[in-house]
Amino acid sequence: MKAAIIGSGRIGCGFAGERLAAAGYELVFIARNASMVAHLNRVKRYRVTLAQGRTRTERVVEGVRAVDIADRAAAVAALAEAAIIVTAVGANSLESIAPLVAEGLQARVTPVNLFTFENVADGGEVLRQAVARHLPQGFALGRFGFSGTLVSRAVTQQVGDTSCDEPLEFIGDPPADFVVDGRRLVEPVPAIPSMVVAENFAAWMQRKLFIFSAGHATCAYLGHLKGYRYIHSAIRDGEIRAAVLEAMREGQQGLAAVYGEEFAGGAAHLAEIVERFGNAAINDPVSRVARDPSRKLSSGDRLMGAARLAAKAGVHPRQLLLAAAAAYCFHDPADAHAAKLQEEIRVSGLNPTLQRVSGVKAGERLGRTLVGGWQRLAHPWHADSVLLSLTKIVWA
Amino acid sequence: MKVGILMMDYSQTRRHSVMPDVVDILTDWGVTVDLIYPEQQLIDVGNIRVEHDLYVLKASSPLAMSMAGALHAINATVINPYPVAATLRDKIVSERVLRAAGVPTPETFVCDRAEHLAPLLAHGPLVIKPYRGSRGKGVQVIWDADELDEIASNDGPLFAQRYYKPEGLDRKIYCIGGQIFGVERVWPALTYEAKVGRPFTITPELRDITLRCARAFGVDLLGLDVILSDGKPYVVDVNSFPGFKGVPDAALRLADYIFSAAERPRKARPAHVHAAHAELRQ
């Protein structure tokens, strides 16, 4: 039973590969990096370290091989004979692998499910549409399942050198479950430990986005203002911890109004998330989580999407809006997207930027609170200023 | 991740040190922190090895300094490297470094005999400090040549700076990993509350001075004592690892910085070196 995994990065190896190997699949990676392909074929294994504080569990994924994506015949053959196909290439690269996937599907005799392990809402549908454009008219694409996935594990580090013979190490946190879209799958649905087959995948996407991701973003943007380098440092700051919990609670209240309280989860769910944020073993930098603020501030995304849903439920989402205000203050010279957003605010002003990026009018209640937060937090002096207190707004 | 901290036993003298909290936080984060008390052990110099990803030189005792120097000599990563700490221990050397970097400091003189200072007193009072002193110990203001008779110079050179009447509160500026924090406090601070003082937002001028100091010594962790006189700031002391009293969340900020500093040498080291170390340990 073979699994073809397109992409051999942190999620491809450290999550998808590890989970599929645990389910008994033999792994074939289809990768762009020739050095990585040679390494995997030479060493035939890699290590996955799951770390929580001082506790570390190591799993060795063995018997792996790799195919260079440039070796089209071998890559198509791997896709043709796989019992499951996975992508972990980054959302922006789905389009570029679509011709290969289309060719692979044409070479198949049996149906198969494709899972996109990408950080994008409904990556399965994105891939399906991209693949369809490369298939001949009349091709029965309906025989194949295309599902996005919601991955709970963060895999933050790849350690090692592909030119050496020591197996690479992928370091992440322990959660192993992932959610797939049950309505997009075809039979036979693979049995993989910790895979949750959801009938309402959109609800699960919102649950992850409006609770976990909203809390993560709140921690990152407030952490950045207060000068912390890591998520595990920021969440230890009492003010930030309280703000993160409250922002996630606001997200939960919005979800509870639509899907019910049980689905939204309670305080224990939030405590688990906060504990994960505090896990220093995965060394998650604030700058990584805060990267590309415009995307994270868009109307349906983690902060503004959660805020809108909460407002709809009659909850005024103060902490989510404070986090959004902090995101509008986020400045990182290494992040071109952040620099672009700051430039837009400088040139056009906050209100038009707010409307374009987040779809919020300055005059509506959400907009008023957000603008008020921004006015309190914006600090034009220099980018490395450190905010000492969120409540008193004292700068170092 | 392993961090070694060269410490003095502060249990009797400094109950409010930030270090125990820093150690607790790093330990919670899974860092192996070894507290190294050089004064409490017999050290085989030939056996000093680099056994940590990062060292922190918190102690300023001669033995701790020498041990940091020995570690530096065998390429250990020290957050406040020995050459910098040694320079900062010597006020004469550090004063010259500050001047060369354009940092405003009071007029400064050194001599071996107190009577050499007498002519200077015609132009105003002097502040006399032990040239290797710290934490304000042995600092005295001399107004009159008669007072020079009471100054003992058997502790080495006399370090004298022109006394400028300070305005307002004393200002402590702390730099933690390039982030700059200001704390105002009364002088002399006699109670713990007085030592904690209160944070203030530093001016662009103070920020520029702090960054000049940090660049001059090639570090991003230090503390400055600054006085304002006639509206002008003067740096009157620089410390390579101050107490950071009054900096909100100082322990968490230091732990965050130390964690990041310890990460850098680890990331730079390829996996096969990690493996080789593991084999050596077995």
Interface residues (C-beta under 8 A of the other chain):
Chain A: A51 G53 R54 V159 G160 D161 C164 D165 E166 L168 E169 K226 G227 Y228 R229 Y230 H232 S233 R236 D237 A280 A281 N283 W381 H382 D384 V386 L388 S389 V394 W395 A396
Chain B: I25 D28 W29 G30 V31 G177 G178 Q179 I180 F181 G182 P199 T201 I202 P204 R207 P248 D249 L252 R253 A255 D256 Y257 F259 S260 E263 P270 A271 H272 H274 A275
